[in-house]
Amino acid sequence: MAFHQAWLQIEASAVAGPYATLVATARAEAGAQMSLAWDQPPITTDSGMNLGVPYGRDQSNAARATCIEVMRRHLLGHP
């Protein structure tokens, strides 16, 4: 991700900010979810490996949608 961030800074600076926001948002959501998972009791059965209910990704999904929109505009030459 750091490589792509640096590359965007050079090649498409208008996209670099939204991409950085996407990365930071996804890391924040995943980090919180990983911390929560570590606080759970150890899994003792194979069926316990199933997540059941997916973790929320509302913020990273929104950041991804914004990043993709900025990337599309950049590729089409629109500011």
N, C-alpha and C positions, 0 to 999 in steps of 0.2 A: 504494500500500500504506500509506503514511503517513496518507493521508486516512482510509482504512478503519480503521486502528488508532486514530486519534483519535476517530472516530465510535463505535467499539466502547467506548472508554473512557467515553464519555458515555452511550450507550444500553444497553450490555450489558457492564458491567464484568467480570462473571464470564467472559465470552468473550474479553476483551482479552488476558489472559495467554497462553492457548493459541494465539491467533492470532499474537501476537508471537513465540512459540516456533516456530510454523510458518514464519513469514517468516524468522527468523534461521537456522533449520535449512536451509531451501531456499537461502538466499543462501550459506551456508557450503558446501553441497554443490556448487552451481553455480559458485561462485568457485574451488573447488579444481579442478573439471573444466575451467573456462576456462583456468586457469593451465597445466594439463596439455596442453591443446590448443595453447596458444601455444608450448610446447616441442617440438612435433612439426615435422617438415620441411614446407615448403610443399607444397600439393597442386598437381599438375601436369596432372591429367587430370579429366575430368568424373566418371568413376566413383570417383575419390578422394574425392568429396564425400559419398559414402554412409558413414554412421557404422559400419555393420556390427554392432557389439556396443553396445547402449545403455549409457550410464553408469548406475551404481547410484543409486537414490533411496530406499534402505531407511529412512534416518533421516527424510527429509522425508515419505515415505509414512506412517510411524508418527505423526509430528507432525500430519499432515493428518487421520488417522483420529481422533486424540484431540480435535483442534479441532472436527471435525464432530460428534463425540459430545457435547461440551460445548454446542455450538450447538443440537443437537436437544433436549437436556435443558432448556436455557434457553427455547427456543420452546414446549416443553410445560409450562413452569412448574415443573419439578422442579429442586431444588438440585443 
